[in-house]
Amino acid sequence: MRTLHIFLLLVLMLILGISGAPRNRRQIDLTVSADHNDKDDETELALEAIAGLWSSADSRTKIDGSARVVHRASGGMQTGAEQDWRLGVRVVFS
């Protein structure tokens, strides 16, 4: 549950932006995925948010941010559960 709270805080930071610049509308791409492996009896659930944080005036340079939470459960949903989360930043020059 703590991981979920951290993830929601990070998504809020992406929405509001980190700089003190005037607020701009942002598009946030949310991806939810699920994968099950019958051989290992393992299930993975993932939630990822990607947002544009900054773009130059000529739109040739931009910075995107992402946050991802992954939950893995093996041996049924009762045993062997683990969670991890990742943050990412991507800079694009065109």
N, C-alpha and C positions, 0 to 999 in steps of 0.2 A: 504494500500500500504506500510505503514511503517513496518508492520509485515512481509511482503514479503522480504523487504530489510534486516531486522534483520535475517530472516531465511537463506537467501542466504549468508550472512556474516558468520553465524554459520556453514553452509555446507563448505564454503571455509576454515574455521578454522579446520574442521574435515579432509579435504583433505590435508592441509599443515601440520597438527599435531601441537601440542603445544610445544613440546620439541625442543631443538636445535640439536638433533641427526641428522645424515645423513638421507636424504630423502629416504623413501621406497615407493614402489608401494602399493597402498591401494585399496581394493575393497569396493565400497560403494553400499549398497542395498537401492534402492528407491522404496517406496510403495505409490501408489496413490489409494485412495478409495473414494467411494461416496455411500451415504445411504439416502433413502427417506422414510419418515413415512407418509402415507396417512392420518392416524387418526389425527395427530397433524399438518399436512401440513407443515412439517419441512424437510429440506434438509441439509445434512452434507457432506462437502468435506474435505478430509485430505491428507496431503503430509508428508511422514516420510522418513528420511535418517538415515541409520545406518552404521557405519564404525568402523573397528578395529583400535584403536589408538596406542596400544602397545602390544607386545608379548615377553615373556621371551625367553632366548636363547634355552631352552629345550621345548618351546611351551606348558608348563604346566600351565602357568598363562597368562591371557590376559585381556586387558581393552578395552571395546567397548564404543563408544559414540553414542548418538542419538539426533536428533532434529525433532520435529513434529509441524506442523501448522495445525490448524483446523478452518474451516469457517462454521458457521451455519446460515441458513436463514430460517425464518418461515413466514407464511402468504404470500407466494409468494416471489419473489426475491426483492421486493421493500421495505418491512418493516421488522423490527426486526432482523437485521443481527448482528452477533457478531463473534469475532475472538479470539483465544487464541493460545499460543505456549508453548511448553515444551521442556526442555533439560533433558537428562538422561545419566547416566554413569553406566556401568555394569562391575563388576570384576568377572572373572571366574577362579577358582582354580580346577585343575584336577590332 
